[in-house]
């Protein structure tokens, strides 16, 4: 941390402070042999705190069959560790809520903190963590460093706070202005209070970049903040877009799971509002929000493509020639469909997109029946004309959104993003019907009746588990050979 900031923190007399009860609980939370009766007596010295612990223990989140009436009952029902965690959560909540925030939006800060806490608990439960209440506390206090910034750099920090359009932008502003961010200040504050390292480290890393290798505890807290943006961002659809984009990096949640998480948080808010005397509501329809977010991402991608096209047009003639050459290198010289090398690149991209967005992907392999006889009887020139016309038939029949490639010789492949097996089979039937009704004109006097053997394999995340695009392509290829062995001129769907 910057020495100037550290010195200001150490000398600041107005930082958030915890009640005496909380310090006693912190000390006992570090021990493995805390006494239940002693903890109960400590908490009951603060009637308001004890009442909130009892209330949350009775909440739907803890699914109690019998009403809890005392802290001792809470310890019996939910355990000593969880009871202490709840007590600390309320102590921190009170410290944060009571703190005067002159340069920040108090309600916005508090709403984000509370929703982050609920999300921490919901995400921890979804991801199989044994003690989800710990993540209620971790989510709740992850932004406590903002209060420290507000005390030591009130004027400058107020400008940053109100200039930032979203939380991630605020963090970038902090790092640029102060060479640190509020996550680091929050960790310092917690360590200064003697909080266990579990919470200190989670808060310190709560705004780090995330990927599939990030520790699950950190993933929970980071995503609790990202999900919480949906409740505080002026444009929730933008926040959802950022959430989906970040989720794609580590593939933690499907679209259905994101929707279920938001619904569960919304269902818990009334209980939390009553306990914390707040009025936090879910101001959006999650299904509409997800659709809007996806459309925003599509629009942004289209804009990037448009910008790229404009840049290409503005480039020099040499650059344009290079781009033209690159495009030519993607195509099969004879048929003008994609060549094998590029169709494999397309299949890899389509497979990742299918996995990330939980949508189907079909691959179709086609082989012209008895094609060697065409070359032997009519010559290679007629064979080449037949291959060109066959490729045109595939492009026309498969339509927009599909990618046709020549895999080698008389073997072709079609990549079909977003298409389930039944739609792929319908296109295969269409291709076979066109070929049957329209013999290929290879010369003025010769029309060749052509048929094809077709194999289809479909990847549906969660149902048909192919490990890679290569695995999916191989399945379609093998199915095509089964069609050929079964008599040719037919289409078969891969069966595991």
Beta strands, then each sheet from edge to edge (+ up, - down):
strand 1: 361-368
strand 2: 402-408
strand 3: 411-417
strand 4: 440-441
strand 5: 447-448
strand 6: 452-459
strand 7: 491-493
sheet 1: 2+ 3- 1+ 6- 7-
sheet 2: 4+ 5-
end
